[in-house]
Amino acid sequence: MNLDLTPEQEAFRDGVAAFARERIEPAAAGIDATNRFPSALIREVAARGLLGIAIPREHGGLGLDHVSSVLAIEALARASATVAVIAAVNNSLVAEVVAAFGAPAQRAQWLRRLAAGEAVGSFALSEELAGTDAANQQTVAEADGDGFRLSGRKVWVANAAGASVAIVFAATRPGERGRGITAFLVPLDRPGLRLLPGADSLGVRGLGCMDLVLEDVRAGRDDVLGAVDEGFAVARWGLEAGRITIAAQALGVGAAALDEAIAHAKRRQTFGRPIAKYQAVQWFLADMATELDAARMLTLKAAASRSAGRIGTGEAEMAKLAASEAAHRAADRAMQVLASAGYRRGSTVERLFRDARASEIYQGTSEVQRMIIAAAVMREA
């Protein structure tokens, strides 16, 4: 079994990491403080091809594998969780979904623009009563002539503040749950569609999350992504890819917390020596490094499996569960190492602590990941 990255993957990762340190890391605290979608910075991310990493070259993407994608997202998240999630949503929840399920005309219209950053994509699945229970869609799409009329409200729509298009999920057969949901590719300037400020989130601020209100929004048959009534399969496919990239995002945040803890432990002195000399601090650092590295192996394995076409095995959920919880523990321990230097508004560790916590919630809570993993394990038993 070869666990080494290829020279090409290493070079790609190192290039993204250098860009992230130079251009993104200095802006991270400001993005968090202002809670504004970083449009100018996302254009720089797009210029490096990082909004279409696994999109085929013929559609304007880099044409790389999913391992390269998670390497890039982790490197971005080490500098800014917000920038990493914006890129992850555009890549895994929108562009890759359009590439997999879109009709030729839809791919021609959107893929090159999404990969180049000329358009940013958003994914409108969550509702007040359809978060963990995503099949409980209250947004409806009523048949109207040769198309549909969409009405409802979506919440926590990431990227919406800077997006041009959203994948909107709606019930075409209300009450049928996953058997009656359709995915629509809807430009955000469509009449009847409004964006409203969403909740003020604790972490990953600047993500551009907004509520999307649809009032008799017209969608034609050519806006259907995939097939009518089969949109829940589209959502599941996208969420599996998304969970792998969220695992990578969590790893980046956790790695940044470890970096902060190591630097402080070497610098801070008590009783005449650096606190890095004390066993208690060393054990904190050892546990952080071990848990993050173990989660990284799961994440790379899940990404490699996806590139090989193996999906629905629970690997993506294992990666997200392990990485998000390892990142949370890393940020918590980093705050303990820094003590009062970390437990204050505006410290890097304080921001990382808030950012890490989000990864245990969005795109399926840790409890949902455990449910999916258990179902996969029982199928194999």
FIMIKE-794294 format. One line per field, with one value per residue (C-alpha): residue number from 1; residue in three letters; x, y, z negated. Coordinates in pm, 1 decimal. Each point is the difference from the previous one (the first is absolute). Last residue first. Layout:
! residues N
marvex = c(NUM,...)
setor = c(ALA,...)
xx = c(X,...)
yy = c(Y,...)
zz = c(Z,...)
END
This chain:
! residues 381
marvex = c(381,380,379,378,377,376,375,374,373,372,371,370,369,368,367,366,365,364,363,362,361,360,359,358,357,356,355,354,353,352,351,350,349,348,347,346,345,344,343,342,341,340,339,338,337,336,335,334,333,332,331,330,329,328,327,326,325,324,323,322,321,320,319,318,317,316,315,314,313,312,311,310,309,308,307,306,305,304,303,302,301,300,299,298,297,296,295,294,293,292,291,290,289,288,287,286,285,284,283,282,281,280,279,278,277,276,275,274,273,272,271,270,269,268,267,266,265,264,263,262,261,260,259,258,257,256,255,254,253,252,251,250,249,248,247,246,245,244,243,242,241,240,239,238,237,236,235,234,233,232,231,230,229,228,227,226,225,224,223,222,221,220,219,218,217,216,215,214,213,212,211,210,209,208,207,206,205,204,203,202,201,200,199,198,197,196,195,194,193,192,191,190,189,188,187,186,185,184,183,182,181,180,179,178,177,176,175,174,173,172,171,170,169,168,167,166,165,164,163,162,161,160,159,158,157,156,155,154,153,152,151,150,149,148,147,146,145,144,143,142,141,140,139,138,137,136,135,134,133,132,131,130,129,128,127,126,125,124,123,122,121,120,119,118,117,116,115,114,113,112,111,110,109,108,107,106,105,104,103,102,101,100,99,98,97,96,95,94,93,92,91,90,89,88,87,86,85,84,83,82,81,80,79,78,77,76,75,74,73,72,71,70,69,68,67,66,65,64,63,62,61,60,59,58,57,56,55,54,53,52,51,50,49,48,47,46,45,44,43,42,41,40,39,38,37,36,35,34,33,32,31,30,29,28,27,26,25,24,23,22,21,20,19,18,17,16,15,14,13,12,11,10,9,8,7,6,5,4,3,2,1)
setor = c(ALA,GLU,ARG,MET,VAL,ALA,ALA,ALA,ILE,ILE,MET,ARG,GLN,VAL,GLU,SER,THR,GLY,GLN,TYR,ILE,GLU,SER,ALA,ARG,ALA,ASP,ARG,PHE,LEU,ARG,GLU,VAL,THR,SER,GLY,ARG,ARG,TYR,GLY,ALA,SER,ALA,LEU,VAL,GLN,MET,ALA,ARG,ASP,ALA,ALA,ARG,HIS,ALA,ALA,GLU,SER,ALA,ALA,LEU,LYS,ALA,MET,GLU,ALA,GLU,GLY,THR,GLY,ILE,ARG,GLY,ALA,SER,ARG,SER,ALA,ALA,ALA,LYS,LEU,THR,LEU,MET,ARG,ALA,ALA,ASP,LEU,GLU,THR,ALA,MET,ASP,ALA,LEU,PHE,TRP,GLN,VAL,ALA,GLN,TYR,LYS,ALA,ILE,PRO,ARG,GLY,PHE,THR,GLN,ARG,ARG,LYS,ALA,HIS,ALA,ILE,ALA,GLU,ASP,LEU,ALA,ALA,ALA,GLY,VAL,GLY,LEU,ALA,GLN,ALA,ALA,ILE,THR,ILE,ARG,GLY,ALA,GLU,LEU,GLY,TRP,ARG,ALA,VAL,ALA,PHE,GLY,GLU,ASP,VAL,ALA,GLY,LEU,VAL,ASP,ASP,ARG,GLY,ALA,ARG,VAL,ASP,GLU,LEU,VAL,LEU,ASP,MET,CYS,GLY,LEU,GLY,ARG,VAL,GLY,LEU,SER,ASP,ALA,GLY,PRO,LEU,LEU,ARG,LEU,GLY,PRO,ARG,ASP,LEU,PRO,VAL,LEU,PHE,ALA,THR,ILE,GLY,ARG,GLY,ARG,GLU,GLY,PRO,ARG,THR,ALA,ALA,PHE,VAL,ILE,ALA,VAL,SER,ALA,GLY,ALA,ALA,ASN,ALA,VAL,TRP,VAL,LYS,ARG,GLY,SER,LEU,ARG,PHE,GLY,ASP,GLY,ASP,ALA,GLU,ALA,VAL,THR,GLN,GLN,ASN,ALA,ALA,ASP,THR,GLY,ALA,LEU,GLU,GLU,SER,LEU,ALA,PHE,SER,GLY,VAL,ALA,GLU,GLY,ALA,ALA,LEU,ARG,ARG,LEU,TRP,GLN,ALA,ARG,GLN,ALA,PRO,ALA,GLY,PHE,ALA,ALA,VAL,VAL,GLU,ALA,VAL,LEU,SER,ASN,ASN,VAL,ALA,ALA,ILE,VAL,ALA,VAL,THR,ALA,SER,ALA,ARG,ALA,LEU,ALA,GLU,ILE,ALA,LEU,VAL,SER,SER,VAL,HIS,ASP,LEU,GLY,LEU,GLY,GLY,HIS,GLU,ARG,PRO,ILE,ALA,ILE,GLY,LEU,LEU,GLY,ARG,ALA,ALA,VAL,GLU,ARG,ILE,LEU,ALA,SER,PRO,PHE,ARG,ASN,THR,ALA,ASP,ILE,GLY,ALA,ALA,ALA,PRO,GLU,ILE,ARG,GLU,ARG,ALA,PHE,ALA,ALA,VAL,GLY,ASP,ARG,PHE,ALA,GLU,GLN,GLU,PRO,THR,LEU,ASP,LEU,ASN,MET)
xx = c(-2172.4,47.4,-347.5,41.0,318.2,-164.1,-299.9,233.3,198.1,-318.0,-124.8,343.8,13.5,-346.3,118.1,307.5,-234.9,-61.4,122.6,43.8,28.2,334.5,180.4,-146.3,195.7,333.8,-75.8,-81.3,319.3,201.8,-120.6,93.8,333.2,81.9,-67.7,-256.2,-218.8,187.8,61.7,313.5,245.4,-191.5,91.6,220.6,29.2,-366.7,-104.3,209.5,-170.9,-343.6,113.6,147.6,-310.4,-224.4,232.4,1.2,-381.2,-28.6,263.7,-136.4,-363.9,76.0,230.0,-237.5,-283.5,199.7,93.5,-359.2,-3.9,-237.4,264.0,277.6,65.5,380.2,21.7,-248.0,215.2,306.7,-189.1,-121.2,352.7,138.9,-258.9,59.6,375.8,-57.8,-212.8,292.9,233.1,-234.2,-36.9,374.5,98.2,-255.0,84.3,372.3,-54.3,-211.5,248.8,285.8,-195.3,-48.1,361.6,145.5,289.0,-234.2,-80.9,330.6,233.2,69.8,-297.9,-234.7,98.4,-213.7,181.3,28.9,-348.8,-138.3,139.8,-117.8,-351.6,-37.1,115.3,-238.7,-286.9,97.1,1.9,-347.2,-133.4,156.1,-131.7,-350.1,14.1,115.1,-289.8,-226.9,142.5,-86.8,-343.6,-69.3,60.3,-252.7,-231.0,1.5,-102.0,-266.3,-144.4,-11.8,-169.9,-252.5,-62.3,-158.7,-359.6,70.8,332.4,355.1,12.3,-330.8,52.4,-78.0,-346.1,-54.5,12.3,-219.6,24.7,-344.9,139.7,340.6,183.0,369.4,142.2,360.1,342.3,274.7,283.6,134.3,1.6,113.5,-98.2,-278.0,-247.6,-218.6,-319.7,-106.0,-35.0,-260.1,42.4,-306.1,-128.8,-324.8,166.4,319.4,319.8,130.4,28.8,-177.3,130.8,-285.8,10.9,-320.4,-146.4,-275.6,147.4,210.6,-310.2,-324.3,-203.4,20.8,67.2,204.2,163.9,280.1,379.3,177.6,345.7,94.9,138.7,180.6,149.7,172.0,-243.8,-128.8,336.8,-160.4,-380.0,-67.5,-376.3,-232.3,-352.6,-291.9,-163.4,113.7,-225.9,69.1,43.0,-177.1,-336.2,30.7,88.4,37.1,345.2,-25.5,228.0,-103.2,269.9,7.8,262.0,278.6,-86.4,324.4,-94.2,-348.2,-242.5,157.5,126.6,326.2,43.9,113.1,352.2,190.1,214.4,237.3,6.3,293.4,208.6,177.1,-130.9,-353.7,4.6,140.4,-262.6,-306.6,-143.2,175.2,-75.5,-363.1,-23.3,153.9,-249.0,132.7,28.1,372.6,153.7,-279.0,66.9,373.8,-58.5,-254.7,48.9,358.2,178.5,-206.3,-69.2,366.0,123.7,-229.5,90.8,374.2,-38.8,-191.6,236.1,284.6,377.5,6.8,-330.0,165.6,257.9,-271.8,-209.5,296.9,93.2,-366.9,-18.4,326.8,-138.9,-317.9,187.4,104.7,-166.6,104.5,-337.2,-105.0,-260.3,242.8,239.8,-236.1,-125.0,194.8,159.8,-269.6,-4.9,372.6,108.7,268.2,-202.9,-296.8,183.9,90.3,-364.0,-90.1,223.6,-190.7,-337.9,79.4,-360.8,-22.7,-13.6,200.2,203.0,37.6,106.6,241.9,157.1,53.3,152.2,366.8,-54.7,-144.6,268.2,344.5,-79.6,-274.4,216.2,281.4,-243.5,-152.2,343.4,98.4,-316.0,51.7,365.2,-93.1,-275.1,236.0,273.0,-257.6,-120.5,123.1,-237.1,105.4,-147.0)
yy = c(-722.0,226.4,149.1,44.4,200.2,226.6,63.6,74.4,245.3,179.9,30.3,109.1,274.2,116.0,31.2,194.2,248.5,-5.9,246.0,251.3,-96.2,-148.3,229.5,303.8,-64.1,39.8,357.7,115.0,-152.3,130.8,353.5,-24.4,-154.3,296.0,245.2,271.2,-52.2,-157.1,-348.2,-65.2,216.8,-83.8,-369.6,-56.2,-371.9,-25.9,183.9,-242.5,-285.6,124.2,66.5,-349.3,-158.1,173.1,-92.8,-365.5,7.3,145.5,-232.1,-323.1,64.7,143.5,-289.3,-265.9,165.6,-3.9,-363.8,-110.5,-222.2,205.3,75.4,-196.9,170.3,-17.9,374.7,-50.2,-271.2,225.3,276.8,-237.2,-130.6,353.7,88.6,-312.2,63.6,362.2,-115.0,-206.4,297.4,231.1,-243.1,-57.4,367.5,110.5,-285.6,76.1,373.2,-54.2,-258.6,246.9,257.5,-237.2,-120.8,346.4,106.6,173.0,236.5,169.8,25.3,231.6,-72.3,72.1,86.0,53.2,-13.6,-372.7,-72.0,297.8,-122.5,-354.9,110.2,230.8,-270.8,-249.4,244.9,45.2,-377.7,-22.1,268.1,-173.7,-336.9,142.4,127.4,-342.2,-166.8,261.1,-106.8,-363.4,93.4,198.4,-299.8,-198.8,300.5,29.1,-360.8,22.9,317.1,-147.0,-312.8,230.7,162.8,-303.6,129.0,161.7,-111.5,131.9,373.0,149.6,349.1,-121.0,-97.3,364.7,169.5,299.4,131.8,18.0,160.3,-139.9,130.5,-84.4,56.4,112.6,-142.5,209.9,-200.6,314.1,-164.6,-359.2,23.3,114.0,64.4,307.1,-156.2,78.9,327.7,-23.9,-100.9,27.4,-207.8,105.9,93.3,-203.7,191.1,-290.9,-229.4,-330.9,-351.7,-213.6,-321.8,-201.9,-171.1,-264.0,-332.0,156.2,130.1,-114.4,256.2,259.2,-145.5,266.5,84.4,250.5,6.3,308.2,-17.1,365.4,244.8,334.5,-10.9,264.8,38.5,-354.2,-162.2,-222.1,-28.0,-26.0,4.1,-76.8,137.7,-115.0,29.6,-133.4,15.7,-273.4,-55.3,-87.0,115.5,55.3,-300.2,104.5,3.8,3.4,113.8,-201.2,-263.9,-268.1,-204.0,198.0,-131.0,131.1,338.1,-2.6,166.2,348.4,-69.0,-135.0,-94.8,313.5,-62.0,305.2,67.1,280.7,130.0,151.3,-196.7,-188.4,-343.3,130.3,181.4,-304.0,-222.2,220.3,32.4,-291.0,-231.7,107.0,-49.1,-347.9,-98.4,19.5,-297.2,-68.4,328.0,199.6,-186.7,60.0,373.3,37.4,-194.2,-114.9,292.3,309.6,-125.7,-87.9,335.6,195.3,-243.9,59.8,378.5,-9.1,-241.4,241.6,-65.7,-368.5,-19.7,77.8,-277.2,-246.5,92.9,-49.8,-341.9,-97.0,84.3,-172.5,-319.2,54.4,-26.4,283.1,128.8,360.1,133.6,188.7,-243.4,-182.6,-13.5,-221.8,134.8,-148.5,328.3,236.7,286.8,-36.1,80.8,246.5,292.3,-128.9,51.8,351.8,66.1,-138.8,266.4,277.1,-143.7,-44.7,-45.5,235.9,-107.8,311.7,-157.2,-344.3,136.7,234.8,-283.7,-205.3,271.4,-59.3,-377.1,28.9,158.2,-118.1,-302.4,-119.5,43.5,-201.0,-272.4,-16.7,-46.2,-261.2,-199.6,5.1,-103.6,-284.1,-122.0,6.1,-183.2,-270.2,-23.5,-294.5,-251.8,-291.5,-332.8)
zz = c(-828.5,302.7,-16.4,-376.6,48.4,257.2,-228.3,-291.5,212.4,105.1,-359.5,-122.2,264.1,-106.0,-361.5,109.2,164.4,374.2,260.4,-279.5,-366.7,-105.9,245.2,-173.8,-318.8,175.4,105.5,-354.3,-143.0,294.7,-69.9,-369.2,98.5,222.4,-281.8,67.9,-302.4,-286.8,-125.4,203.4,-192.6,-319.4,34.1,306.8,-74.6,-97.5,316.3,204.1,-180.1,105.4,357.1,25.3,-153.8,251.0,286.3,-106.5,-16.5,349.2,145.6,-144.7,87.2,342.8,92.7,-129.1,194.7,321.7,-55.5,-58.6,308.8,215.5,261.7,170.9,332.7,-16.2,-60.8,-283.8,-152.3,17.2,-177.9,-271.2,-52.3,-15.5,-263.5,-205.5,5.1,-101.2,-294.2,-128.9,49.0,-189.1,-289.4,-29.8,22.9,-259.9,-235.1,17.8,-53.1,-311.5,-121.9,37.3,-198.3,-292.3,27.0,-55.2,220.6,248.6,-289.5,73.1,-302.5,-293.4,-221.9,287.9,356.8,309.4,334.0,70.7,-128.6,192.8,332.9,-63.1,-97.5,299.8,241.5,-161.1,47.2,366.0,43.1,-150.6,235.0,299.9,-111.8,-32.6,357.8,120.5,-179.4,158.1,337.6,-67.4,-126.9,314.8,225.6,-202.5,-10.2,378.0,56.5,-272.0,152.0,351.0,-138.0,-163.6,336.6,158.3,25.6,341.1,143.1,-22.3,-54.8,112.5,145.2,356.2,-118.7,-77.1,-337.9,-85.5,-354.2,-155.8,-315.3,-91.9,-306.6,-37.2,-345.5,-6.1,-76.5,157.8,-154.5,-166.0,-341.8,-28.2,-367.8,-232.0,279.2,32.4,133.9,354.6,181.9,276.4,362.7,222.5,292.2,165.6,328.1,62.6,-85.6,-206.9,301.4,-77.3,66.2,-126.7,-202.3,-35.3,-305.8,10.8,-109.2,-276.1,-181.5,166.4,-191.5,273.7,345.9,176.4,-331.2,43.9,8.7,130.4,156.6,-8.1,252.1,7.1,-348.2,-209.8,-289.5,59.0,-71.9,-267.4,-3.8,-373.8,54.1,290.7,23.6,212.3,340.2,337.0,306.0,255.4,373.1,325.2,-130.3,-373.1,-216.4,-360.8,-156.1,-376.8,-281.6,-306.5,45.5,-270.1,186.2,-170.5,-346.2,-153.3,140.7,144.7,-240.6,8.2,349.6,138.9,367.1,181.5,132.7,123.9,306.6,87.2,357.2,187.2,-249.7,278.5,-101.5,-44.4,335.2,181.1,-156.7,42.6,348.5,170.5,-292.4,5.3,377.6,-24.2,-272.2,-352.9,-232.3,-46.8,119.3,-167.0,-325.9,34.7,48.5,-282.0,-322.1,47.7,161.1,-81.7,-352.0,-60.8,131.2,-232.8,-277.1,44.9,11.7,-327.3,-174.2,62.4,6.4,-98.6,181.3,335.1,-46.7,-104.9,304.3,233.2,-136.9,12.3,371.0,84.2,-152.2,201.3,329.8,229.7,318.3,-68.2,110.1,312.8,133.3,229.5,-293.6,-195.0,-335.2,-292.2,-111.7,121.5,-251.6,-68.1,355.2,-114.8,134.4,-201.0,-328.7,111.8,85.5,-342.4,-154.6,173.9,-103.1,-368.7,-128.1,-295.4,-365.1,-90.6,-280.9,157.8,337.2,-176.0,-199.5,315.7,219.8,-86.9,38.6,350.4,219.8,-108.2,-215.2,233.8,310.1,-159.8,-105.5,349.0,155.2,-259.3,63.1,378.3,-34.5,-234.2,233.1,299.4,-190.4,-81.7,-357.3,-203.0,-155.0,220.5,-108.8)
END
